[in-house]
Amino acid sequence: MRSAARFTSLVALALLPVVSPAQELDPVEREIVAAVDARAEEAVAFLEAAVNVNSGTMNFAGVREVGRMFAGRLASIGFETRWIEMPDSVNRAGHLFATRRGAPGGTRFLLIGHLDTVFEPDDAFQEFRRDGERATGPGVVDMKGGDVAMVLALEALHAAGALAEATFTVAMIGDEESAGLPLEVARGDLIAAAEAADVALGFEGGDRGWAVVARRGSSAWTLETTGRQGHSSRVFSEVYGSGAIFEAARILHAFHEEVRGPEHLTFNPGVILGGTDVAYDPADNRGTAFGKTNVIARTVVVDGGLRFISEEQKEAARERMRAIAAASLPGASAEIEFTDKYPAMPPTDGNRALLAVLDRASRDLGIGPVEAYDPSQRGAADISFVAPFVDGLDGLGVHGSGSHTPDEVVDLTSLPMVAKRAAVLIHRLARDLPEAVR
């Protein structure tokens, strides 16, 4: 299935100018394009129906209902569907998984979407509204539009008789916007699917001219500093030292000056509370502080985030941050703790090889070239959990703007376009997976 010569030819083809689709698409691919076009308006209607069911992460009934809707579409083209319940302790609705087994030795695909949105039932933004080729609504881009594009691509492949050889697992996650804990449970089924896959494709929102070969990981950190409480007239003295607030300020300044710099590495202190007494609730990201200007501060809490492009970069940053925190001012002390959230999706050779195939498919469809998107401009996503196990691409979904806001809008013309591109990509990867892909 995998051929170094084939991969070399694909990379070379990606450098050629745009040509007529009729010259480059094979007969099956032309059937795929026709099948997408025939279903495009019905797909918009399905998107409207899915968007009009509220599926805020904590609306478990709504998440399950949207899952039921997509399960029906997938079952109609030969997928076996199942709803994976989460334990009560995780406090999330669960996930929709669907599988379709192909010929032995065929390419094994993992396709990733999510069912939930950031808009809970009490939010004012609840309705799909269409205005020509644009539509607004909660999740039209992030990511019910991407889910519909994924299903439309699979339906077109099925109509063209191009699903039989490969094996597919579709994972539609129910808590992408606010993952349940512990993550090893909330994402355990997704990781298990990745370990059995050859390639992963994520359908988060994208753009005509780029796709995602790398995403930064996300980690939390909490800094707590302690000083000796006393009268402010004795601050800086040998007995009392500089207090907790100066200690926190020293550390944060050193982070800014000494840790900042490596490409794609960022860190942000999002909340800081300091004084004589502090109460902070990390789950709610809020708290209270009490202090007086004539009292040396006794305690400070800083809650922050760290984003990184690889585990090596993450660990190097953490090591330096720990060293800075340990070099305390006289009379003060500091402790810093880190919590893993989303791993990084590094830009592997396999990811770039998949991008080359997507780029060729996009050119052959007359859509134009596709380049790698700057990972510094993207947040974390579920494909990051599978990145340690399988190469992949993300950003294959619909085009729009305003995600996570009441101005979320989708370009409806992008729905059939990205479905065609994804379907042709899948067809070509099923036929010949590049050698560089793990």
C-alpha positions in Angstrom: 0.0 0.0 0.0 2.8 2.4 0.9 5.3 3.4 -1.7 8.2 5.8 -1.4 8.1 6.5 -5.1 4.4 7.2 -4.8 5.0 9.7 -2.0 7.8 11.4 -3.9 5.5 11.8 -6.9 2.7 13.2 -4.8 5.0 15.9 -3.3 6.2 16.8 -6.8 2.7 17.0 -8.1 1.8 19.4 -5.3 4.2 21.9 -6.9 2.4 22.0 -10.2 0.0 24.8 -11.2 -3.7 24.5 -10.9 -5.2 22.4 -13.8 -8.7 21.5 -14.9 -10.4 19.1 -12.6 -11.5 17.0 -15.6 -7.8 16.3 -16.3 -6.9 15.1 -12.8 -9.9 13.5 -11.1 -10.4 9.8 -11.8 -13.8 8.5 -12.7 -14.6 7.6 -9.0 -13.6 11.1 -7.9 -15.9 12.6 -10.5 -18.7 10.5 -9.1 -17.8 11.7 -5.6 -18.0 15.3 -6.7 -21.4 14.8 -8.3 -22.7 13.0 -5.2 -21.7 15.9 -3.0 -23.4 18.4 -5.3 -26.6 16.3 -5.4 -26.8 16.4 -1.6 -25.6 19.9 -0.8 -28.9 21.6 -0.1 -30.1 18.7 2.0 -26.9 18.9 4.0 -27.6 22.5 4.8 -31.1 21.5 6.0 -29.6 18.9 8.2 -27.1 21.4 9.6 -30.0 23.7 10.4 -31.8 20.9 12.2 -28.6 20.0 14.2 -27.9 23.6 15.2 -31.4 24.1 16.4 -31.0 21.4 19.0 -29.1 23.0 21.9 -26.1 20.9 22.8 -24.1 23.0 25.2 -21.6 20.8 26.9 -23.6 20.5 30.1 -26.9 20.0 28.3 -26.6 16.2 28.4 -29.9 15.5 26.8 -29.2 17.9 23.9 -25.7 16.4 23.3 -27.2 12.9 23.1 -30.0 14.1 20.8 -27.5 15.6 18.3 -25.5 12.4 18.6 -28.7 10.4 17.7 -29.2 12.6 14.6 -25.7 11.9 13.3 -25.9 8.3 14.3 -28.9 7.9 12.0 -27.0 9.4 9.0 -24.0 7.2 9.6 -26.1 4.0 10.1 -27.8 4.6 6.7 -24.4 4.2 5.0 -23.4 1.0 6.8 -21.8 2.3 10.0 -22.3 0.5 13.3 -23.0 3.2 15.9 -22.8 3.2 19.7 -23.2 5.8 22.4 -20.3 5.7 25.0 -21.6 6.8 28.4 -19.2 8.5 30.8 -19.1 7.5 34.4 -21.1 9.8 36.7 -17.9 11.1 38.2 -16.8 12.5 34.8 -20.1 14.5 34.7 -20.4 14.6 30.9 -22.9 13.2 28.4 -20.6 10.8 26.5 -19.6 10.3 22.9 -20.9 8.9 19.6 -18.6 6.4 18.0 -19.4 4.7 14.6 -17.4 2.1 12.7 -17.4 0.6 9.3 -15.0 -2.3 8.6 -13.3 -2.6 5.2 -11.0 -5.1 3.6 -8.1 -6.6 5.7 -5.0 -4.5 5.2 -6.9 -1.4 4.0 -6.2 2.1 5.4 -7.7 2.6 8.8 -9.2 6.1 9.2 -10.1 7.9 12.4 -12.4 10.9 11.7 -12.9 13.3 14.6 -15.7 15.8 15.3 -17.6 17.0 18.4 -21.3 17.3 19.2 -21.2 20.0 22.0 -21.0 23.8 21.8 -20.2 26.5 24.2 -23.8 27.8 24.2 -25.8 26.3 27.1 -29.7 26.4 27.1 -29.8 29.7 29.0 -27.8 31.5 26.3 -29.6 34.0 24.1 -27.9 32.6 21.0 -30.0 29.5 20.1 -31.2 29.6 16.5 -30.0 28.9 12.9 -30.7 31.8 10.6 -29.9 31.8 6.9 -29.2 34.8 4.8 -28.4 33.7 1.3 -25.1 31.8 1.4 -24.4 32.8 5.0 -25.9 31.4 8.2 -25.5 32.2 11.8 -26.2 29.9 14.7 -24.6 28.2 17.7 -22.1 25.7 16.4 -22.5 26.4 12.7 -18.7 26.5 12.4 -17.6 25.0 15.8 -18.4 22.4 14.9 -21.7 21.1 13.7 -20.8 22.5 10.2 -17.6 20.4 10.3 -19.6 17.3 11.5 -22.0 17.7 8.6 -19.1 18.1 6.1 -17.6 14.9 7.4 -20.8 13.0 7.0 -21.5 14.5 3.6 -18.0 13.4 2.4 -18.7 9.8 3.7 -22.1 9.7 2.0 -20.6 10.8 -1.3 -17.9 8.1 -1.0 -20.6 5.6 -0.3 -22.6 6.7 -3.3 -19.5 6.3 -5.5 -18.8 2.8 -4.1 -15.6 4.0 -2.5 -16.1 3.1 1.1 -15.6 -0.7 0.9 -11.8 -1.0 1.0 -10.9 1.2 4.0 -11.9 0.9 7.7 -13.4 3.9 9.4 -14.0 5.0 12.9 -15.9 8.2 13.4 -15.5 9.8 16.9 -17.9 12.6 17.7 -16.9 13.8 21.2 -19.6 15.1 23.6 -17.4 17.4 25.7 -14.7 19.0 23.5 -15.5 22.5 24.6 -15.1 21.6 28.3 -13.5 18.2 28.7 -14.6 16.0 31.7 -12.0 14.8 34.2 -10.0 12.8 34.5 -8.9 13.1 30.9 -7.7 9.5 30.7 -11.3 8.5 31.1 -12.9 11.3 29.1 -10.6 10.7 26.2 -9.7 7.0 26.7 -11.9 5.7 23.9 -10.6 8.3 21.5 -7.0 7.4 22.3 -7.8 3.7 21.9 -9.2 4.4 18.5 -6.1 6.3 17.5 -3.9 3.4 18.5 -5.8 1.2 15.9 -5.7 3.9 13.1 -3.3 4.7 10.3 -4.4 8.3 9.8 -6.5 10.8 11.8 -8.6 13.6 10.2 -10.1 16.4 12.2 -13.0 18.5 10.9 -12.7 21.6 13.1 -13.3 24.8 11.1 -10.8 25.6 8.4 -10.1 27.8 5.4 -9.8 27.4 1.6 -6.1 27.8 1.6 -4.8 26.1 4.7 -5.0 23.0 6.9 -3.6 22.2 10.3 -0.5 20.0 10.6 0.4 21.1 14.1 -1.5 22.4 17.2 0.0 23.6 20.4 -0.7 21.7 23.6 -2.2 23.3 26.7 -1.1 23.1 30.3 -2.2 24.9 33.5 0.1 26.2 36.2 -0.6 27.6 39.6 1.9 29.7 41.5 1.6 30.3 45.3 4.0 32.7 47.2 4.2 33.2 50.9 5.8 36.1 52.9 6.1 37.1 56.5 3.2 39.2 57.6 4.2 42.3 59.5 4.0 46.1 59.6 4.8 47.7 56.3 7.4 49.9 57.9 9.5 46.8 58.3 9.3 45.7 54.6 12.7 44.8 53.1 14.1 44.3 56.5 16.2 41.3 57.4 13.4 40.0 59.6 10.4 40.4 57.3 11.9 40.5 53.8 9.9 41.7 50.8 6.6 39.9 51.3 4.5 37.6 49.0 3.5 40.2 46.4 7.1 41.2 45.6 8.0 37.6 45.5 5.2 36.9 43.0 6.2 40.0 41.0 9.8 38.8 40.8 8.8 35.4 39.5 6.4 36.7 36.9 8.9 39.2 35.6 11.6 36.5 35.4 9.2 34.3 33.5 8.6 37.1 31.0 12.3 37.8 30.6 13.9 34.3 30.8 11.3 31.8 29.7 9.6 33.8 26.8 11.2 33.5 23.4 11.1 30.0 21.8 8.8 29.8 18.8 5.3 28.7 19.6 5.8 28.9 23.4 3.5 31.2 25.3 2.4 31.4 28.9 -0.2 33.7 30.5 -1.0 34.5 34.1 -4.8 34.9 33.9 -5.7 35.5 37.5 -3.7 36.9 40.5 -4.9 37.5 44.0 -2.7 38.7 46.9 -2.8 40.2 50.4 -3.1 39.0 53.9 -5.7 36.4 53.1 -6.7 34.9 49.8 -9.5 32.6 48.8 -9.4 31.2 45.2 -11.7 28.7 43.5 -9.8 27.4 40.4 -13.0 25.6 39.1 -14.8 28.9 38.9 -11.7 31.0 38.2 -12.6 33.6 40.8 -11.8 34.5 44.4 -11.3 37.2 47.0 -8.4 38.9 48.6 -8.0 40.9 51.8 -5.0 43.1 52.7 -4.0 46.5 53.9 -1.4 49.0 52.6 0.3 49.0 56.0 0.6 45.2 56.2 3.2 43.2 54.4 1.4 40.7 52.1 1.4 37.1 53.4 0.1 35.2 50.4 -0.4 35.4 46.6 -2.1 33.0 44.2 -1.5 33.2 40.4 -3.4 30.9 38.0 -2.0 30.6 34.5 -1.8 28.7 31.3 1.1 27.4 29.1 1.0 26.5 25.4 3.7 24.5 23.6 4.4 22.8 20.3 6.1 19.6 21.7 6.5 17.7 25.0 10.2 18.6 24.9 9.3 22.3 24.7 6.8 22.0 27.5 9.2 20.2 29.9 12.0 22.7 29.2 9.7 25.6 30.0 8.5 23.9 33.2 12.0 23.2 34.3 13.0 26.9 33.9 9.9 28.1 35.6 10.5 25.8 38.6 14.1 27.1 38.9 12.9 30.7 38.9 10.3 30.0 41.5 12.8 28.3 43.8 15.2 31.2 43.9 13.1 33.1 46.5 13.6 36.5 48.0 14.6 36.7 51.7 11.7 36.0 53.9 9.6 34.5 51.1 8.9 31.2 49.5 7.1 30.0 46.4 5.6 26.8 45.0 4.5 26.2 41.4 2.4 23.2 40.2 1.6 22.2 36.7 -1.4 20.3 35.4 -1.6 18.6 32.0 -4.6 19.3 29.8 -4.2 18.9 26.0 -1.0 17.4 24.5 0.7 19.0 21.5 0.3 17.9 17.9 3.8 18.4 16.6 4.4 19.0 12.8 5.6 15.5 11.9 6.8 14.4 8.5 3.7 12.2 8.3 1.4 15.2 8.9 3.2 17.1 6.1 2.9 14.2 3.8 -0.8 14.1 4.3 -0.9 17.8 3.7 0.8 17.2 0.3 -2.0 14.8 -0.7 -4.7 17.3 0.4 -3.0 20.0 -1.5 -2.9 17.9 -4.7 -6.6 17.0 -4.2 -7.5 20.6 -3.7 -5.7 21.7 -6.8 -7.2 18.9 -8.9 -10.7 20.0 -7.7 -9.9 23.6 -8.9 -10.1 24.9 -5.3 -6.4 25.9 -5.1 -3.3 25.2 -3.0 -3.4 24.3 0.7 -0.6 25.4 3.1 0.1 24.6 6.7 -1.5 26.9 9.2 0.6 28.7 11.8 0.0 26.7 15.0 0.5 29.8 17.1 -2.9 30.9 15.8 -4.9 27.8 16.7 -6.1 26.6 20.1 -6.0 23.0 21.4 -8.4 20.4 19.9 -9.2 16.7 20.3 -6.9 15.6 17.5 -4.1 16.6 19.9 -5.0 13.6 22.1 -4.4 11.2 19.2 -1.2 12.9 17.8 1.2 10.8 19.9 -0.2 7.7 18.2 -1.1 8.5 14.6 -0.3 11.2 12.0 -3.1 13.4 10.9 -4.6 16.7 9.6 -7.1 19.1 11.2 -9.0 22.2 10.0 -10.8 20.2 7.3 -14.2 21.7 8.3 -16.3 24.6 7.0 -15.3 28.2 6.7 -16.6 31.0 8.8 -15.9 33.3 11.7 -17.0 34.3 15.2 -16.7 30.9 16.9 -17.7 31.0 20.6 -19.5 34.3 20.1 -23.1 35.3 19.2 -21.6 36.4 15.8 -20.7 32.9 14.7 -21.3 32.7 11.0 -20.7 30.0 8.3 -20.1 30.4 4.6 -22.5 27.8 3.3 -20.7 27.5 0.0 -17.8 26.1 1.9 -19.8 23.0 3.0 -19.9 21.2 -0.3 -16.4 22.4 -1.2 -14.7 21.0 2.0 -16.8 17.8 1.7 -15.5 17.2 -1.8 -11.9 17.9 -0.8 -12.1 15.6 2.2 -13.8 12.8 0.2 -11.1 13.0 -2.5 -8.4 13.1 0.2 -9.9 10.0 1.8 -10.2 8.2 -1.5 -6.6 8.8 -2.4 -5.3 7.8 1.1 -7.3 4.6 1.0 -5.7 3.8 -2.3 -2.1 4.7 -1.3 -1.0 6.0 2.1 2.3 8.0 1.9 5.4 6.2 3.2 6.1 8.9 5.8 2.9 8.4 7.6 3.4 6.3 10.7 
